[in-house]
Amino acid sequence: MLYLKSLVVELGGKTVIKGVDLQVNRGELALLMGPNGSGKSTLLHAIVGDKRCRVVSGSIFFEEREITGLTMEERVRLGLGLGFQFPPRLKGVRLRSLALRILEKRGLPVDEAEKVLEDYSRLLRMESLLDKDFNVGFSGGEAKRAELMLTLIQNPRLLLLDEPDSGVDVENLALIGSAISRYLSLNGKAAILITHTGYIAKHVKASEAHVLLDGRIVCSGDPGEMVSNIMEHGFEACVDCRRARR
């Protein structure tokens, strides 16, 4: 579904992604891990077409079509969806209104849109927040669940999630993991999920994990094994392993 070939990306005049190769197939969930500042968020934003992230060289393919030169809107229309790490607060914009507007843009009739919203709000326990201003006064877990709900109702084929588990307690983490797992059980879906702590790995079934250090993927492998090793030894162990391979 997604293939990155030797991708090099600049952000603010600085080279952040330094030749990344990555493949994600249909039905797969890839975990992307790494310390702060390693380029994880920049990589997702480059994939979805954030114009601040300039592709210097390399290519992005989605469903066998090169999309490197497409705008963000064009990529979203093709089926990419990004859930932000820090969604904005929108005072005066009710969560329900925003969600229904997104579903309207998908072309769903009103009754079907309301049914989809009811389903996802129940799944993520958002019913009590639907008539509140989006993200205004929300707890960390509520904000993450709201952002995930708005991303899922867009019905993307490739789901890009930027640290949905950061600042989230155990109960919210289980809800978020359950919603992601259910979504990926649908035909033709795939996801890349950035996690700094790795805690979300207990609540989703990942196909592979990748560690990004200084803009490069330095290792890939079994998610359970890699998360366990990183939680025990930290990312410094990945740095030492990389040096040893040299």
DRENGU-8448 format. One record per atom (N, C-alpha, C): x, y, z; residue in three letters. Coordinates in steps of 0.1 Angstrom, whole numbers, plus 5000, padded with zeros to 4 digits. Atoms other than C-alpha are relative to their C-alpha. Last residue first. Layout:
! DRENGU-8448
XYZALA/...
***
This chain:
! DRENGU-8448
499149935008ARG/529549975112ARG/501449945000ARG/500250055014ARG/527249715126ARG/501050074991ARG/499350135001ALA/528649785161ALA/499949954986ALA/498649985001ARG/527750155157ARG/500849874998ARG/499749945013ARG/524150075148ARG/501550024999ARG/500150115010CYS/523949835178CYS/500350064986CYS/498950084999ASP/525250115201ASP/500049894990ASP/498849925004VAL/522750365188VAL/501249915001VAL/500150005015CYS/519950105191CYS/501250084994CYS/499650135005ALA/521050045227ALA/499949994985ALA/498650015001GLU/520850415233GLU/500549874995GLU/499549995014PHE/517250395224PHE/501550004998PHE/500049865006GLY/516450275259GLY/500550004985GLY/498749955002HIS/517649945275HIS/500050154994HIS/499150044990GLU/514549795291GLU/501450084999GLU/500549964987MET/511849975272MET/501049975011MET/499949854998ILE/513849955241ILE/499550045013ILE/498649974999ASN/514349575244ASN/500250155002ASN/499550054988SER/510649515251SER/501550045003SER/500549914989VAL/509549735223VAL/500549965013VAL/499449875001MET/511849555199MET/499550095011MET/498650014996GLU/510849205210GLU/500750145000GLU/499950034986GLY/507149275208GLY/501450005005GLY/500449894991PRO/507349455175PRO/500249975015PRO/501150044993ASP/509449195156ASP/499650115010ASP/500150144995GLY/511949365134GLY/498749985007GLY/501450045001SER/513349685119SER/499949855005SER/500450144999CYS/516549865125CYS/498549984999CYS/498750084997VAL/518450185117VAL/499749865003VAL/500550134994ILE/515650375099ILE/501249915002ILE/499850125008ARG/517350715092ARG/499449885008ARG/500550005013GLY/516451065102GLY/500249884991GLY/499449895008ASP/518751095132ASP/499649994985ASP/499049924993LEU/517450765146LEU/500750104990LEU/499549895008LEU/514250595134LEU/501050085009LEU/499449904991VAL/513450255149VAL/500750114991VAL/498849945005HIS/511050035130HIS/500550115009HIS/499649884994ALA/508449785142ALA/501350054994ALA/498549974999GLU/506649525123GLU/500250135007GLU/499450095009SER/503149365120SER/501550015001SER/499149945011ALA/501649535149ALA/500649894992ALA/499250115006LYS/498649385168LYS/500850064989LYS/500250015014VAL/497249665190VAL/500949884995VAL/501449995004HIS/496749695227HIS/499750004985HIS/500850104992LYS/500049595242LYS/498649994996LYS/499750135006ALA/501949785215ALA/499249895007ALA/501150045009ILE/500250105227ILE/500249864994ILE/501050064992TYR/502850115256TYR/498849964991TYR/500350145004GLY/505650165231GLY/498949945007GLY/499950094988THR/506850485249THR/499849854996THR/498849974993HIS/507550705219HIS/500349905011HIS/500150024985THR/504950565196THR/501350035006THR/498849954992ILE/504350665160ILE/499749985014ILE/500349944987LEU/501750455142LEU/501350035007LEU/498849974993ILE/501750365106ILE/499750075012ILE/499749894992ALA/498550205093ALA/501550015004ALA/498750024995ALA/496849975068ALA/500350135009ALA/499549894992LYS/493349925055LYS/501449965005LYS/499249905007GLY/492149715026GLY/500550115008GLY/499250045012ASN/489449515043ASN/500750124994ASN/500849985012LEU/488249625078LEU/500949974988LEU/500650135003SER/490149465107SER/499250014987SER/499150075009LEU/492349785107LEU/499549864996LEU/499949935013TYR/489449985121TYR/500849924990TYR/501250025007ARG/488749735149ARG/500050064986ARG/500150145004SER/492349735159SER/498849974992SER/499050025011ILE/492550115160ILE/499949864994ILE/500649945012ALA/489350135181ALA/500949994988ALA/501150085004SER/490649875206SER/499450064987SER/499550125007GLY/493950045209GLY/498949924994GLY/499349965013ILE/492350385216ILE/500549874993ILE/501149955009LEU/489950235242LEU/500650034986LEU/500750125004ALA/492850045259ALA/498950034990ALA/499150075009LEU/495050355260LEU/499349884995LEU/500149945013ASN/492150555275ASN/500849934990ASN/501350025005GLU/491950315304GLU/499850054986GLU/500150145004VAL/495750295309VAL/498649984994VAL/500050104989ASP/496250675310ASP/499649864995ASP/501350074998VAL/497150885280VAL/500149905011VAL/500849944989GLY/499951145279GLY/498649945002GLY/499249914991SER/501351005246SER/499050075010SER/499950054986ASP/499350705233ASP/500750105009ASP/501450004994PRO/498050855200PRO/500149955015PRO/500050024985GLU/501750935192GLU/498650015006GLU/498849944993ASP/501351055156ASP/499850005015ASP/500349964987LEU/498850825137LEU/501350055008LEU/498749954994LEU/498950775100LEU/499750065013LEU/500249924988LEU/496050565087LEU/501350035005LEU/498750004993LEU/496250445051LEU/499950095012LEU/499550145003ARG/492850345036ARG/501449995007ARG/498850015008PRO/491350655052PRO/500449864998PRO/499950135007ASN/487650645063ASN/501349994992ASN/499749965013GLN/487351015073GLN/500249874991GLN/501349985008ILE/485450885103ILE/500350054986ILE/500650135004LEU/488750735116LEU/498850034991LEU/499250075011THR/490551065117THR/499449884995THR/500149915012LEU/487851255136LEU/500849944989LEU/501350015005MET/487550965161MET/499950084987MET/500050135007LEU/491350955166LEU/498649984994LEU/499249995013GLU/491351335173GLU/500049864993GLU/500749915010ALA/488551295198ALA/500750014987ALA/501250085006ARG/490150995215ARG/499350084990ARG/499550115009LYS/493451185219LYS/498949924994LYS/499549945012ALA/491751495233ALA/500549904990ALA/501249965008GLU/489751285257GLU/500450064987GLU/500650115006GLY/492951115270GLY/498850034991GLY/499150065010GLY/494751435275GLY/499449884993GLY/498850064994SER/491751595293SER/500949944989SER/499850145001PHE/489451815272PHE/501249955008PHE/500250074987GLY/488852165284GLY/500049855000GLY/500049894990VAL/488452295248VAL/499649945014VAL/498750004993ASN/489452005225ASN/500050115011ASN/499050105002PHE/486452065202PHE/501350035007PHE/499149945010ASP/483852285217ASP/501249904999ASP/499049904995LYS/481452065236LYS/500950054989LYS/500549875001ASP/478351895221ASP/500850115008ASP/500349965013LEU/480051575213LEU/499550144999LEU/499149895005LEU/481851545246LEU/499550054986LEU/500149894992SER/479351325265SER/500850124996SER/501349955000GLU/479051075237GLU/499850135008GLU/499949865002MET/482851035232MET/498650075001MET/500649944989ARG/483150685246ARG/500150155000ARG/499049924993LEU/485550575219LEU/499550085012LEU/498850094999LEU/483250295205LEU/501150075008LEU/500350114990ARG/480150495214ARG/501349925001ARG/500049934987SER/481450805195SER/499749905011SER/498649974996TYR/482450585166TYR/500050075014TYR/499250124998ASP/479050425162ASP/501350035006ASP/500550074988GLU/477050745168GLU/500849875003GLU/499549934988LEU/479150925143LEU/499649945013LEU/498650024999VAL/478550655117VAL/500650075012VAL/499850144996LYS/474850665123LYS/501549975002LYS/500350004986GLU/474751045121GLU/500249865006GLU/499049934993ALA/476451035088ALA/499849995015ALA/498950094999GLU/474050765075GLU/501250065008GLU/500350124991ASP/471050975084ASP/501249915001ASP/500149964986VAL/472551295069VAL/499849885009VAL/501349934996PRO/473551145036PRO/499950025015PRO/501050094993LEU/477251055032LEU/498850085002LEU/501150035008GLY/479351245006GLY/498949925006GLY/499950135006ARG/482651225023ARG/498849964991ARG/498949995011LYS/482551595028LYS/500249874993LYS/500749935011GLU/479251545048GLU/501050014988GLU/500850105007LEU/481151305070LEU/499250054988LEU/499050095006ILE/483751575078ILE/499249894992ILE/499549935012ARG/480951825084ARG/501049914993ARG/501050015011LEU/479251575107LEU/500450074988LEU/500150145004ALA/482451545128ALA/499049984988ALA/498850035008LEU/482951915130LEU/500049864994LEU/500149935012SER/479351975141SER/501249974991SER/501050065009ARG/479551705167ARG/499950064987ARG/499550125005LEU/482851835181LEU/499049934991LEU/500450124993ARG/481352175185ARG/500649884993ARG/500350105010VAL/483252475170VAL/499749875008VAL/501249975008GLY/483052785192GLY/499749904989GLY/501049944992LYS/486652745205LYS/498850054991LYS/500949925008LEU/488652515184LEU/498850055007LEU/501349974993ARG/491552375203ARG/499250094991ARG/500349874995PRO/494252235180PRO/498750015008PRO/501149945007PRO/495351875177PRO/499750145006PRO/500549884992PHE/498851805192PHE/498950064992PHE/499650024987GLN/499951455180GLN/499550115009GLN/498949914995PHE/497951485149PHE/500349965014PHE/500449964987GLY/495951205133GLY/501150075007GLY/499049974989LEU/496751185096LEU/499350045012LEU/500649934989GLY/494551025068GLY/501050015012GLY/499149984989LEU/495550905034LEU/499350085011LEU/500250104988GLY/492850765011GLY/501050015011GLY/499650145004LEU/493250914976LEU/499949905011LEU/501150055009ARG/491251224986ARG/500349864995ARG/501150044992VAL/493751275014VAL/498849944992VAL/499650134994ARG/496551264989ARG/498949955010ARG/500050115010GLU/494951524967GLU/500349875006GLU/501450035002GLU/494251754997GLU/499949884990GLU/500650074988MET/497851725008MET/498649964997MET/500349914989THR/499151824973THR/499449915012THR/501449964998LEU/500651574949LEU/499850085012LEU/500349865004GLY/504251574938GLY/498650055002GLY/499049914994THR/505451264957THR/499650154997THR/500849884995ILE/502251074949ILE/500950115005ILE/499149904994GLU/503750794928GLU/499250125004GLU/500049875007ARG/501050534922ARG/500950095007ARG/499350025013GLU/501450164932GLU/500050134992GLU/500850105009GLU/498850184960GLU/500650014986GLU/501250054992PHE/500750484975PHE/499149924990PHE/501050075008PHE/504250554963PHE/498949965009PHE/501050054992ILE/506550824978ILE/498949934991ILE/501350015005SER/509850894961SER/499049945010SER/500850124996GLY/513351004967GLY/498650014995GLY/499850115009SER/514951344967SER/499349885005SER/498849975008VAL/514551684983VAL/500349904990VAL/499350125005VAL/511051634995VAL/501150044991VAL/499650005015ARG/510051955012ARG/500849884997ARG/499050115001CYS/508151925045CYS/500449994985CYS/498849954992ARG/506352265051ARG/501149894998ARG/499149925009LYS/503952165023LYS/501250065007LYS/499949874994ASP/502451885044ASP/501050084992ASP/499949885009GLY/501951615019GLY/500050135006GLY/501449955003VAL/500551315038VAL/500150134992VAL/500950105007ILE/503851125035ILE/498750064997ILE/499550015014ALA/505951435044ALA/499149904992ALA/500549885006HIS/503851485076HIS/500450014985HIS/501450015002LEU/504451125086LEU/499450124992LEU/500350115010LEU/508151155081LEU/498649994997LEU/499749945014THR/508351495099THR/499749894989THR/501249925004SER/506551335129SER/500250064986SER/501250095002LYS/509251055132LYS/498850094995LYS/500649985013GLY/512251285125GLY/498749924998GLY/499450105010SER/514651175153SER/499450014987SER/499249945010GLY/513851485174GLY/500649914990GLY/500449875004ASN/512551295204ASN/501050074990ASN/499949894990PRO/513850945205PRO/499450134995PRO/498849925000GLY/512650675181GLY/500050115010GLY/499549964987MET/509750445172MET/501350084999MET/498849925003LEU/507650375142LEU/500450075013LEU/499749914990LEU/505150095146LEU/501350074996LEU/498649984997ALA/503849945114ALA/500250095011ALA/499849894991LEU/500249805112LEU/501550015003LEU/498949994991GLU/499549575083GLU/500050135008GLU/500250084988GLY/496349485066GLY/501150015010GLY/501350004996ARG/497549615032ARG/499849915012ARG/501050075008ASN/501249635030ASN/498650015006ASN/501250044991VAL/503649895045VAL/499049944991VAL/501150065007GLN/507149945029GLN/498949965010GLN/501050064992LEU/509850175040LEU/498949954992LEU/500750105008ASP/513150315026ASP/499049935010ASP/500850114994VAL/514350635043VAL/499349914990VAL/500050125009GLY/517150845029GLY/499349885006GLY/498850015007LYS/517951125054LYS/500149874992LYS/500150145004ILE/514751265069ILE/501149984989ILE/500450084988VAL/515551585088VAL/499949854997VAL/500350135004THR/517551795064THR/499749915012THR/499150104994LYS/517352145077LYS/499549864995LYS/498649995005GLY/515952445057GLY/501049905005GLY/499449874996GLY/512852475078GLY/501450014996GLY/501049924993LEU/511952105072LEU/500750125006LEU/499549884992GLU/513951915046GLU/498850065007GLU/501049904998VAL/513051555034VAL/500750115009VAL/499249904993VAL/515151275019VAL/499050125001VAL/500649874997LEU/513250965009LEU/500950095008LEU/498949914998SER/515350674995SER/499550145002SER/498850045006LYS/512150494983LYS/501050115001LYS/499149885000LEU/509050505004LEU/501349954995LEU/498650035002TYR/506350244996TYR/500850134999TYR/499149894999LEU/502850245009LEU/501449964998LEU/500849885000MET/500050005000MET/500950135000MET/
***
